[in-house]
Amino acid sequence: MFKKILIANRGEIALRVIRTCKEMGIKTVAVYSTADADSLHVKFADEAVCIGPPPSNLSYLKMSNIISAAEITNADAIHPGYGFLSENADFSRICDEHKIKFIGASAEMISKMGDKATAKATMREAGVPCVPGSEGIIEDFEDCKKVALETGYPVMLKATAGGGGKGMRAVWSADKLKDAWDSARQESKAAFGNDDMYMEKLIEEPRHIEIQVVGDSYGTACHLSERDCSIQRRHQKLTEEVPSPFMTKKLRKEMGEAAVRAAEYIAYEGAGTVEFLVDKHRKFYFMEMNTRIQVEHPITEQVIDFDLIREQILVASGIKISGKNYEPSLHSIECRINAEDPYHNFRPSPGKITTLHAPGGHGVRLDTHVYAGYSIPPNYDSMIAKLITTARTRQEAIDKMKRALDEFVIEGVKTTIPFHRQLMDEPAYVAGEYTTAFMDTFKMKPLEED
């Protein structure tokens, strides 16, 4: 077992990893930028190393600084969390070269699954259902027109190196294709340094449902049920739940088997997620694989009583897993609390938190790194907390979430708490009748007058 793990991340996920390490008797090293000097992950780690100024490319993405921090503290493993370097093949390779265990996928695995077009081709070979579209990277616009005609409109152009909705364009007719092609490539080039594109059939009225998988270094994988992530804004998830209200036992069995088949086909090691689009007829199609822990992993932990971070560490240390698949015994909902103003198009709201009162009680979990007096830096993702409620039924979990949101007080900055509180009363959400297009028509109710 590892003696000391460096967490190459910040905020709530860094604190989350530190907590499990402490329970396992493993020493921890936090790294931080100067903007994060007062963050809780820095305060609760056994050691902390400043790795640079606020910009990510000079700190959390600066591989040489992180490796140096690991070497001077004698860390024998690095946990990357999510985002930043968690799916960076070069970083995984560099860790290996320095004899530091990367608690995540191998460089080869990240390269294979990180490129969306290659991943899709690999999944076809594995017998996993894929969305119709291009066989790989589209060569040029003439090829683009041909694939669109063969696939049939509407289509979705996607950046092969994409993520977070960047480099994606829905195209409903041939006369809109050229503009979409040019703008998607330009955006992808700016965001990822790569303008390679591929195309898929646009699945109408889809649900975004992902399957949590874990694989060991001996070729065995298992799944830990699904998560419904369909409530999204600009391809960014806002809230998730498990089990999906759209799920049936038959569909869970089929999707679970497909996800395990995918993981075992590529001999996947670690925790990962196989993401699917599911149409209104409950036909599912492979979308992508995330070779890391997910933001929304706590709801899976809650419904099957399972520490996924602990499992990541154990698998990285060489244990064999049982191969047992899991089904949810409870219902869990996660609301991502962002420092954003939902009344003004979710614009970012960095600044100092003057007052914070955290909700509690039975079935309420709060993962956060912030506190009263903490200043939210403008340099990073705006998520400041994850509020999770768990109960015997979906309605009980919703009712518990309403109560917890009413208790949750954050002053000094704007947050998405009011959005989530309204969402919990939205008839379509309460009925479980929502798709990825839900936010296209959702409108915030005006603020009540004092």
N, C-alpha and C positions, 0 to 999 in steps of 0.2 A: 504494500500500500504506500501511496505517496506520503512524504513527510511534510512537504510544503507546496502549496498551490498558489500561483500568482493569478489574479483575476484581471484579465486584460479588457476591462470594461468599466462602466461607471453606474451611478444611480441605483435604482431598485434591484436590477438583476445582479449587480456586483454584491450588494448586501444580501440578496437571496442565496448566492453561492457561498458567501462567507458563513452564513448561519448553518448550512448543512456541513461544511467543512469542520466547524467547531464541534458539531454533534458527533462527527466521525473522528475527532481527535487530531485533525490535520491543521497545521499552522497555515496562516494566510498572509498574502502580500497584496495590498491595494496599490493600484497606480492611479494617478490623477493629474489633470491639467491644473494650471493655476486658478482657473475658474471654478474648480471643484474642491478647493482646499478645505471647505467647510462641509462637504457632503458626508452623510453618515457612513458610507462605505469606507471612507478614509479613517473615521474615528473608531470603527469596530474591528478593523483588520489588525492582525498582530504587528504588521509592519506596513509602511506606506512609502512610496517613492514617487516624487513629482517627475513627470515625463515630458513636460513642455508647456507652452502657452495654450490659450483657449482653442485656437483653430484645430479641428480634428486631425488634419493632415500633418500637424506639427506635434501631436500628442497621441491620441488614441489610435491613430492610423500609422504612427511612426514606428515601424517594425524594429528598427535598430535600437530605439530607446527602450522598447518593451523587453526585448531580448537582453539588453544590458541590465535592466532592472531585475530580471529573473536570475541573471548570473551573479550579480553582486549580493543578492539575498539568498543564493543557493536554493532557489525554487526548482523542484524536479518535475513540475507539470504546470501547464497554463490552461486555465479555463477561459474561453473567449466570450462567454455569454451569447447574446444575439446582436446583430448589427456589427458595425465596425469591422473587425478582422475575422469574425466567426466563420465566414464562408470564403476566406481568401486562401487559395491553394498555395500561393507563395509563402504565406505565413506558416501554414501547416508544414510545408517542406523545410523551412528555415528552423522551425522548432525541432524537427527530426534531426537535422544536421547538427544542431547544438545539443543533442541528447536530452532534450526537454520534451516530455510527453505532451502532445497537443490533445486536450480532452474534447475531441470532435472527430470529424471525418478526415481521412487521409487526403493528401494533395491530389492524388489520382481520382478519388471519389468526388471531391469538390469540383474538379475540372470537368468530370464526366456529367455531373448532375447540375452544375452551375450554369452551363451553357444550355439554354432552354431547348434549342433545336436538337442538340445531341441527346439531351435527356429524353426528349419525345421519341427519337429514333430508338434509343435503348429500351424504352418501355414497350414500344411496339414489338421488339424482339422478345421481351419477357411475357408477351401475351396480355398486357394491361391495356384496356380500352383507351384510345386516344381521340382527341377531337380531330375531325377531318381537316386537311390543310396541306401546306407545303411539306415535302419530305425532309427538308433541311433549310439551310440559309438560302434566301432568295437572291439570285445573282444580280439582277438589275430590274429596272421598272418594266421592261418588256416581259420578263419572267413573272413579275408581280401581277401584271394584267392577266397573263395566262392562268396562273394559279387561282386568282380570284374568280375567273370565269368557270374554271373546272370545279372549284369549291362551291360556288353559288353564293350570292349576296343574301344577307349581310355577312361581312367578314371582319376579323379583328387582326390588325397589324400589330406585331409585338417585337420589341427589341430583344435579341437573343441574350444580351447581357443585362436585361432590365430587372426592375424591381420597384415597388412602391408606386406603380402606375406610370412611371416615366417611359416614354417611347412606345406607348400604346395608343392606338387609334381605332375606333369603330367606324367602319365604312359601309354605308347602306346602299350605295349605287356607284356605277362605274365612273360617273362624272366627278365624283368626290375623291377618287382613288389617288390621283397625282398629288393633290394638296396634302392628303394624309401621309402619303409615302415620304414626301419631302420634309414635312414638319416632324414626323416621328423619327426619322433618321437624324435630323438636326438636333432634336432633343436628346436622343440616345447618345450621340457623339459628345455632346456637352456634359452629360451626366456620367457616362461610363467610359468615354474614350473609345467607343466602339459603335459603329452605326449599322452593324449586321441586323437584318430583319428576317422574321419568319411570319407565316400567316396561318390563322385558324378560322374555321367556321365560327361565326358568332352565335353562341348558344343563347337563345332567348328565354327570358324568365328563369335564369339559373339560380341555384343555391350554391354557395361556396362551402363545401364540406371537406374537412381534412381528417386524415387518419394518423394518429400518433403511433409511431413504430419505434422499437428498440432492437438493435442487432448486436451480436457479440463478434469477437474475432475468430470464431470457429464456424461461421456460416449460418448460425441460427438466428431467426428473427421472430418477433411477436408483435401484435398490435394491442393498443390500449384504448380501443374504441375511437369514436369520432368527436369532432367539435364543429359546430355550425358557426361560420364566420361571415355570414351573408350581409350583416348590417355594416356597410362600408360607405365611406365618403372619399371620392377620388382614389379608389382602390386601397384606401387605408382603413383597417378594421377599427370599429368603434366599440363594439360589444360582441361577446361570443358566448355560446352556451353548449352544454353537453348534458344529456343526449340532445340531438337535433330534433325539433318537433316534427320534422319531415321524415325522420328515419323510421324504417320498419325492420323487424328482425331479419327478414330475407335480404334487404338491402345492406344492412350492417354486415351480415355474413359475407355477401359478395364483395363489398368494398374492402372489408378487412382482409379477406383472402387475397384480393388484388394487391393491396398495400404490402402484405407480407411477401407475396411473390416478387414484387418489385424490389424490396429490400434484400431478399435472399439472392435474387438474380445478380445483383451487383455486389454481393457479399458486404453489405453495409454494416459498419461498426459504429455504435453510439446511438444517441437519441436523434430522431429525425421525424419529418412529417411529409406524408404523401398527400398532396392537395388535389382535389377533384372539383370539377363543375358537374352539377347534377341537374338535369333538365326536369321540366314539369311532369314528365312521364317516368321519372326516377331512373333514367338511364344516366350512367356516370362516365366521365371522361377525365383522364389524367391531365392535369394542368402543369404541375411542377413538383419538385421535391426540395424541401428545405433541409439542408444537412447541418442542422443546429437545433438548439432548444428554441422553442417558440415563446413569444411574449405571453401567449394565453395558456401556457402549460399548467398554471395552478388549478384550472377547473378540472382538468383530467386527474390531477393529484387528489382533488377533493372527492370525486365520485368513486374512485377505486382505492383510496387510502394508500397512496404510492408516492414516494419521493423521487421525482425524475432526475433531479440533480445528483442525488446519491447514486442512482442507477448509472448515470453517465460516468461518474467517478469510478464505480466498481467495474464497469465494462472496460474503461480505459486501463484499469489495473490488471485486466486479464481474466476476470471471472467468466464462467459460462452462464447463460441465462437458461431458464427452464423451457422457453418456447411457448408457455401458456398465454393464450389470448384473454383479454379482459372485457367485461361488459359493465356499463355503469349501473350502480345500485342506488344512486341518488341523482338529484338534478342540481346543476351548478351553473351560475351566470357570472360573467366578468364584465365590468364596465371600466373602460380605460379613461382615467381622469387626466385630461390634458390641460395645460395652462393656455387655454384658448377661449375666445369670446364667442359662444354659439349664437348670440344675438347680432353679431356683426361678421357673418360668414366665416366663423371659426378662426378669426385672425389671432396670431400668437400674442400671449400676454405674459412676457417675462417680467421679473421684478421681485420685490421682497414680500414674503408671506408674513403678515403681521399677526394673524390669529389662525390657529389650526386646532380643531376638535375632531378627533378620529372616532368613527363609529365602532361599536363593539357588540358583544352579545353572542348568543349561540348561533353558529352557522355563518358568522361574518369573519372574513379574512381581509386584511389590508396589507398589500405589499407596496411600500413606499420608502423613499430615502429623504423625504422633506420633513420640515418641522417649523414651528413658529420662530421667525427670525432668519430663516433660510432664504437666500436670494437665488431665484431661478435664473441661470445664465441664458442669454439669447443664442448661444452657440450650438445648441444640440436639440434633439427631438423634444417636443413639448410635453411628452407624457411624464407626469409626476407621481402617479399612483395607479394601482389596480385594485378595485373593490370587488370582492368575490363573495357571493352568498350561496349557500348550499342548503338544500332541504329535501324532504321526501318526494315532493312533487314539483312540477314546473310552476304552478300557481303559487305554492308556498315560497319558492325561491324568488319569484317576482315580488310578492308581498314583503318578504324580508329585505329585498333590495330597495324597495320604496322607503321602508323604515330606516335603513342604513344611510341612504342618500339624504333623507331629511335630517339625520344626525350629523352628517359630514359638513363641517363648517371650515371653509378656507377663505380668509380675507386678505386683501392687499393686492391680489391678482384676480383676473377673471378665470373661471374654469368651466369645464363641460358638465359639471354636476347638474345644472338646470336642464340641459339637454337630456341626460340620462333619466332624470326624474320624469320628464314629459314622455319619454319613450316608454317607460314602464306603464303608462296609462293609455298609450296609443292602441286602439282596438285591433289593428292588424298585427301588431307585435304580440299583444296579449293572446291573440288567437293562434299565434305561431305561423301566420300566413304572410311571409315576407320573402323577398328575393334580393339579389344584389342591387336591384333598381329601387329599393325602398327609399333611400335618401333623395332620390330624384323628385319626389313629391312631398316629402316631409317638411313641414313648416313649423318653426318655433312659435309658440303662442307668446303674445306680448307680455312684457314684464308687468306684474300687478302694481298698481299705484299704492304708495304708502298711505 
